[in-house]
Amino acid sequence: MHPRLHLRWHWAHWCLLLVCLLAAWTAPLPARAQAHGEVDELQLERTTEGLLLSASLRLELPEVVQDALYKGISMHFIAEAEVLRQRWYWYDKTVARATRYLRLNYQPLTRRWRLAQSSVPFAANGLGVSLGQNYEELSDALSAMQRIARWKIADEAQLDEGVPYVVNFQFRLDLSQLPRPLHIGAVGRSAWDIMLTRSVHLPPAEAPR
């Protein structure tokens, strides 16, 4: 083969390889199998205050988790939202991240359920800045926990006009908050692996006329 033709073939080969690699990096990841429930609905609303997220979850508590709750052991859950800026030439860039902490526990003396929510992790003594509400039935507490309304996950200044974004949402049971003996026994057991995930594309916002 002529040296110049060989050089052209070599260059074309590397260009094709680069295109294949970029396609693999930017292709959407396969949906992860949902454990013990599903994110039925996930909506995004872009306002002057920022990006708001509303979600409807379908959570199915395993029997072992319910048994632990009735024995007075608190269950901690974490809702996380990550806003990614899509980039065709490299990995997506995280521009915002929001986290919400929830603690569900049963009070045997009053036979009532209490659901507390906070934007920061709960203190080890169970105290801290949080919003809490009592419920007569477990189903009522779960119903409240599975509804997320207009949660601000990013400031408007963090989002550029004319740029597409992807929002990854995750709701999971925080096993690290379980009592140590229970934590050790729960690790690796699918009955404790509560994980709900969903991703939504946020179209580019048009510049005001």
C-alpha positions in Angstrom: 0.0 0.0 0.0 1.2 3.5 -0.8 2.5 5.3 2.3 0.1 8.2 1.8 -2.9 5.9 1.4 -1.8 3.9 4.4 -1.7 7.2 6.4 -5.2 8.1 5.3 -6.6 4.7 6.2 -4.9 4.9 9.6 -6.5 8.4 10.2 -9.9 7.2 9.2 -9.6 4.2 11.4 -8.9 6.3 14.5 -11.7 8.8 13.6 -14.2 5.9 13.4 -12.9 4.5 16.8 -13.3 8.0 18.4 -16.9 8.3 17.1 -17.8 4.8 18.5 -16.3 5.8 21.9 -18.2 9.0 22.1 -21.4 7.2 21.2 -20.8 4.7 23.9 -20.1 7.4 26.5 -23.2 9.5 25.7 -25.7 6.7 25.3 -28.3 6.5 28.1 -27.6 3.9 30.7 -30.1 0.9 30.9 -32.8 1.3 33.5 -31.9 -0.2 36.8 -34.2 -2.8 38.2 -36.4 -1.3 40.9 -36.4 -2.9 44.3 -39.6 -2.9 46.4 -41.5 -0.3 44.4 -41.4 2.2 41.6 -41.4 5.9 40.8 -44.8 6.2 39.2 -44.5 9.8 38.2 -41.7 12.4 38.1 -42.4 16.0 37.0 -40.1 19.0 36.7 -41.1 22.7 36.8 -38.7 25.5 35.9 -39.7 28.7 37.7 -38.0 32.0 38.6 -37.2 30.4 42.0 -35.5 27.5 40.5 -36.1 23.9 39.4 -38.9 22.2 41.3 -39.4 18.4 41.4 -42.7 16.6 42.2 -42.9 12.9 42.4 -45.3 10.1 43.2 -43.7 6.9 44.6 -45.1 3.4 45.0 -43.2 2.0 47.9 -43.7 -1.6 49.2 -42.1 -2.2 52.6 -40.7 -5.7 53.0 -42.0 -7.7 55.9 -38.6 -7.6 57.7 -38.7 -3.8 57.6 -42.2 -3.6 58.9 -41.3 -6.0 61.7 -38.4 -3.8 62.7 -40.6 -0.7 62.7 -43.2 -2.4 65.0 -40.3 -3.2 67.4 -39.5 0.4 67.7 -36.6 0.6 65.3 -36.6 3.8 63.2 -36.2 3.6 59.5 -34.3 6.3 57.6 -34.8 7.1 54.0 -33.0 9.4 51.6 -34.4 11.2 48.6 -31.7 12.5 46.2 -31.9 14.5 43.0 -29.0 15.3 40.8 -29.1 17.7 37.9 -26.7 16.9 35.1 -25.7 19.1 32.1 -25.4 17.0 29.0 -22.1 17.2 27.1 -21.7 15.3 23.9 -17.9 15.4 24.1 -17.4 14.2 27.7 -19.2 13.0 30.8 -22.2 14.9 31.9 -21.5 17.6 34.4 -23.3 17.8 37.8 -24.6 21.3 38.2 -26.8 20.8 41.3 -27.7 18.2 43.9 -30.4 18.1 46.5 -31.0 15.7 49.4 -34.0 15.1 51.7 -33.8 12.9 54.8 -36.9 11.1 56.2 -37.2 9.2 59.4 -40.2 6.9 60.1 -40.8 5.3 63.5 -43.6 3.7 65.5 -44.5 4.9 69.0 -45.8 1.8 71.0 -47.2 3.9 73.9 -49.4 6.0 71.7 -49.7 3.4 68.9 -49.0 6.2 66.4 -46.6 6.7 63.6 -44.3 9.6 63.2 -42.7 10.8 60.0 -40.0 13.5 60.2 -38.3 15.2 57.3 -35.2 17.3 57.2 -32.8 18.8 54.7 -29.8 17.7 56.8 -29.0 14.3 58.3 -30.7 13.6 61.6 -28.5 13.9 64.7 -27.4 10.7 66.5 -29.7 11.6 69.5 -32.7 11.8 67.2 -33.0 15.6 67.6 -32.3 18.3 65.1 -34.1 20.7 62.8 -36.9 18.8 61.1 -40.6 18.8 60.3 -42.6 16.0 61.8 -46.2 14.8 61.7 -48.0 12.0 63.5 -50.3 9.4 61.8 -52.8 6.8 63.1 -51.9 4.1 60.5 -48.8 3.0 58.8 -50.5 3.3 55.4 -51.2 7.0 56.1 -47.5 7.7 57.0 -46.4 5.8 53.9 -48.8 7.8 51.7 -47.3 11.1 53.0 -43.8 9.8 52.5 -44.5 8.8 48.9 -45.6 12.2 47.8 -43.0 14.9 46.9 -44.4 18.3 45.9 -42.5 21.2 44.4 -39.2 20.3 45.9 -36.5 22.8 44.9 -33.5 20.9 43.6 -31.6 23.7 41.8 -31.4 27.5 41.7 -32.4 29.2 38.5 -28.9 30.7 38.3 -27.4 27.2 38.0 -29.3 26.5 34.8 -28.2 28.0 31.5 -30.7 28.8 28.7 -30.7 26.7 25.6 -28.9 23.8 27.4 -30.5 20.4 27.9 -30.3 18.7 31.3 -31.0 15.3 32.9 -32.4 14.9 36.4 -31.6 11.6 38.2 -33.9 10.9 41.1 -33.3 8.2 43.8 -35.2 7.1 46.8 -33.6 4.5 49.1 -33.5 3.1 52.6 -30.4 4.2 54.5 -29.0 1.0 55.9 -26.2 2.9 57.6 -28.7 4.3 60.1 -29.8 0.8 61.4 -28.5 -0.4 64.7 -25.2 -2.1 64.2 -26.3 -5.8 64.7 -29.2 -5.2 62.3 -27.0 -3.3 59.9 -24.6 -6.2 59.6 -27.4 -8.7 59.1 -29.1 -6.5 56.5 -26.1 -5.9 54.2 -26.3 -8.0 51.1 -29.9 -9.1 51.7 -32.4 -8.2 49.0 -35.2 -7.8 51.5 -33.5 -4.6 52.8 -32.5 -3.3 49.4 -35.1 -0.6 48.9 -34.1 1.5 45.9 -36.3 3.5 43.6 -34.8 5.4 40.7 -35.9 7.4 37.6 -34.3 9.8 35.2 -36.1 12.6 33.3 -34.8 14.9 30.6 -35.3 18.7 31.0 -35.6 20.4 27.6 -33.6 23.6 27.0 -35.2 26.8 28.2 -35.8 29.4 25.5 -34.5 32.9 26.1 -37.2 35.5 26.8 -38.1 37.7 23.8 
